[in-house]
Amino acid sequence: MAETRVLLIDDDIRIAELLSSFLQQNGVLVEHASDGQLGLRRLDGSSFDLVLLDVMMPGIDGLEVCRRIRQRGSRVPIIMLTARGDEADRVVGLELGADDYLAKPFSPRELLARIRALLRRSQPAPEGERLTIAGLMFDVASRRVQLDGKDVDITGLQYDLLLALARRAGRVVPRDALLSLAGRDDVTVGERTVDVHISHLRARLGDDPKSPRRIKTVRGVGYVLAKEVDGGKDPVE
């Protein structure tokens, strides 16, 4: 963790100083940007391992900053920080591409644990594991997925959910267990989180939301990823 570089985008100087001091004592080098525009410029000019992004900022708020980061194609892990506790606000942040969400007030130790967990997940796997299911090819080492040979642009959380389904292709995964099976027990934003991300995954995979052929819903139970997708037949009973 000694070489970990984090960009903190937050207009609250007091919180920035507190977090910077604590994180740097624990081997995380922190660079602070006091507003969204400055944060975007810092990201343009340097490389960071992770972004800590406050939602409530004057000018460009954190949600817009998150959207612009992902719009540029950056896969840098993002943890949203906010005083808002409403589930809808958290879901919006995750929809825009954030990887995790932490509501203020929070313990700096909890934030450090979230940072370490997220960085572990984003590191390349030691083995070159590859998995191919129904036209989807997962390169676990690089955390990339392709559909029919073309990269699929999804967030880190969406990748974890899709990989969890792929590793259990053909089997129903209970809705309330999917986050845990994806290794995302840290995400606690309510029951709608899985539904929102499944919806976005279907869109990214070209699945018809009214009659999906890859990610099927088993009403009242959960989801199942089809082992095969045949244009003429329903792949899953």
C-alpha positions in Angstrom: 0.0 0.0 0.0 3.0 2.3 0.3 2.8 3.3 -3.3 -1.0 3.7 -3.4 -2.0 7.2 -4.8 -5.5 8.5 -4.1 -7.2 11.6 -5.4 -9.6 13.1 -2.8 -12.1 15.5 -4.4 -14.0 17.3 -1.6 -14.7 21.0 -0.8 -14.6 20.4 3.0 -11.0 21.4 3.9 -11.3 20.1 7.4 -12.4 16.6 6.3 -9.7 16.6 3.6 -7.0 17.4 6.2 -8.3 14.7 8.6 -8.5 12.0 5.9 -5.2 12.9 4.3 -3.4 12.7 7.6 -5.0 9.4 8.6 -4.6 7.7 5.2 -1.0 8.8 4.8 -0.1 7.4 8.2 -1.4 4.1 6.7 0.6 4.1 3.5 -1.9 5.8 1.2 -0.6 9.0 -0.5 -3.4 11.5 -0.9 -3.7 14.4 -3.3 -6.5 16.8 -2.6 -8.7 18.7 -5.1 -11.1 21.2 -3.5 -13.7 21.1 -6.3 -14.9 18.9 -9.2 -13.3 20.9 -12.0 -9.9 20.9 -10.3 -10.3 17.2 -9.6 -10.9 16.5 -13.3 -7.8 18.5 -14.3 -5.7 16.5 -11.7 -7.0 13.3 -13.3 -6.0 14.5 -16.7 -2.5 15.4 -15.6 -1.6 12.4 -13.3 -2.3 8.7 -12.6 -4.2 7.6 -9.5 -5.0 4.2 -8.1 -8.4 5.3 -6.7 -10.7 8.4 -6.4 -12.5 9.5 -3.2 -15.3 11.7 -4.5 -17.7 13.8 -2.4 -21.2 14.2 -3.8 -22.3 17.6 -2.4 -19.9 20.2 -3.9 -20.6 23.6 -5.4 -20.3 24.0 -9.1 -19.8 20.5 -10.6 -21.1 18.0 -8.0 -19.7 14.6 -7.4 -22.3 12.8 -9.5 -21.4 14.8 -12.5 -17.7 14.3 -11.9 -18.2 10.6 -11.7 -20.2 10.7 -15.0 -17.4 12.6 -16.7 -14.7 10.2 -15.4 -16.5 7.2 -16.8 -17.4 9.0 -20.0 -13.7 9.4 -20.7 -13.3 5.7 -20.5 -11.4 5.7 -17.2 -11.7 2.6 -15.1 -10.1 4.1 -12.0 -12.0 2.8 -8.9 -14.3 5.4 -7.3 -15.7 5.6 -3.8 -18.4 8.2 -3.3 -18.5 10.1 0.0 -21.7 12.0 0.9 -23.8 13.2 3.8 -26.9 12.0 1.9 -28.2 8.7 3.2 -31.1 8.3 0.8 -31.0 5.0 -1.1 -32.0 6.7 -4.4 -28.9 8.9 -4.2 -26.6 6.0 -3.6 -28.2 4.0 -6.5 -27.6 7.0 -8.9 -23.9 7.1 -7.9 -23.5 3.4 -8.7 -25.5 3.8 -11.9 -23.0 6.5 -13.0 -20.1 4.1 -12.4 -19.0 4.5 -8.8 -17.6 1.3 -7.3 -18.6 1.9 -3.7 -20.5 4.4 -1.5 -19.8 5.6 2.0 -22.3 7.9 3.8 -21.0 10.6 6.2 -20.2 10.5 9.1 -18.0 7.5 8.7 -14.9 6.1 10.5 -11.6 6.8 8.7 -10.7 3.1 9.6 -13.8 2.0 7.7 -12.8 4.1 4.7 -9.3 2.6 4.8 -10.8 -0.9 4.8 -13.0 0.0 1.9 -10.0 1.4 -0.1 -8.0 -1.7 0.6 -10.8 -4.1 -0.4 -11.5 -2.2 -3.6 -7.9 -2.1 -4.6 -7.5 -5.8 -4.0 -10.4 -6.5 -6.3 -9.0 -4.2 -9.0 -5.6 -5.8 -9.0 -4.9 -8.3 -11.7 -5.4 -11.9 -10.7 -2.2 -13.9 -10.2 -3.3 -16.6 -12.7 -4.5 -16.0 -16.2 -8.0 -17.3 -15.6 -10.4 -17.0 -18.6 -14.0 -18.0 -18.7 -16.2 -18.2 -21.8 -20.0 -18.4 -21.5 -22.6 -17.8 -24.2 -20.4 -15.5 -26.3 -19.0 -13.7 -23.2 -15.3 -14.0 -22.5 -13.9 -13.0 -19.1 -10.3 -12.2 -18.7 -10.2 -12.3 -14.9 -6.6 -11.1 -14.7 -7.5 -7.8 -16.4 -11.1 -7.7 -15.1 -12.3 -7.3 -18.7 -15.2 -8.9 -20.4 -15.9 -9.2 -24.1 -19.1 -10.0 -26.0 -18.6 -11.7 -29.3 -15.0 -10.4 -29.3 -15.8 -6.8 -28.4 -15.1 -5.1 -25.1 -18.1 -4.5 -22.9 -18.0 -1.2 -21.0 -19.2 -1.9 -17.5 -18.4 -0.7 -14.0 -16.4 -2.7 -11.5 -19.4 -3.7 -9.5 -21.3 -4.7 -12.6 -18.3 -6.8 -13.6 -18.3 -8.6 -10.3 -22.0 -9.4 -10.5 -21.7 -10.6 -14.1 -18.7 -12.8 -13.3 -20.6 -14.3 -10.3 -23.5 -15.2 -12.6 -21.1 -16.6 -15.2 -19.4 -18.9 -12.7 -22.8 -20.3 -11.9 -24.2 -20.2 -15.5 -27.4 -22.2 -15.8 -28.1 -22.1 -12.1 -30.5 -19.7 -10.4 -28.6 -17.2 -8.1 -30.8 -15.8 -5.3 -31.3 -12.1 -5.6 -30.4 -11.5 -2.0 -27.2 -13.6 -2.3 -25.8 -12.2 -5.5 -23.8 -9.3 -3.9 -22.2 -11.7 -1.4 -21.4 -14.3 -4.1 -19.8 -11.5 -6.1 -17.6 -10.6 -3.2 -19.4 -7.3 -2.6 -20.6 -7.6 0.9 -19.2 -4.0 1.3 -22.1 -2.6 -0.8 -25.0 -1.9 1.4 -27.3 0.4 -0.6 -30.5 -1.5 -0.4 -32.4 -4.2 -2.4 -32.8 -2.1 -5.5 -29.0 -2.1 -6.1 -28.9 -5.6 -7.8 -32.0 -4.8 -9.9 -30.5 -1.6 -11.1 -27.2 -3.2 -12.1 -28.9 -6.2 -13.8 -30.9 -3.7 -15.8 -27.7 -1.9 -16.9 -25.9 -5.2 -17.6 -28.8 -6.3 -19.9 -28.5 -3.0 -21.8 -24.8 -3.4 -22.2 -25.2 -6.9 -23.4 -28.0 -6.0 -25.9 -30.6 -8.1 -23.9 -34.2 -7.1 -24.6 -35.5 -5.9 -21.2 -38.9 -7.3 -21.9 -37.6 -10.7 -23.0 -33.9 -11.1 -21.9 -32.1 -14.0 -23.4 -28.8 -13.9 -21.4 -29.7 -12.7 -17.9 -33.1 -14.3 -17.1 -35.2 -13.3 -14.1 -36.7 -16.1 -12.0 -39.6 -14.3 -10.4 -39.5 -14.2 -6.7 -36.1 -15.9 -6.6 -33.3 -14.3 -8.5 -31.3 -14.4 -11.7 -29.7 -16.9 -14.0 -27.2 -16.5 -16.8 -27.9 -18.7 -19.8 -25.1 -21.2 -20.7 -26.0 -20.7 -24.4 -27.9 -18.1 -26.4 -29.6 -19.6 -29.4 -31.4 -17.0 -31.6 -34.2 -19.4 -32.2 -34.8 -21.0 -28.8 -35.2 -19.9 -25.3 -31.8 -21.0 -23.7 -33.2 -21.4 -20.2 -36.3 -23.2 -19.1 
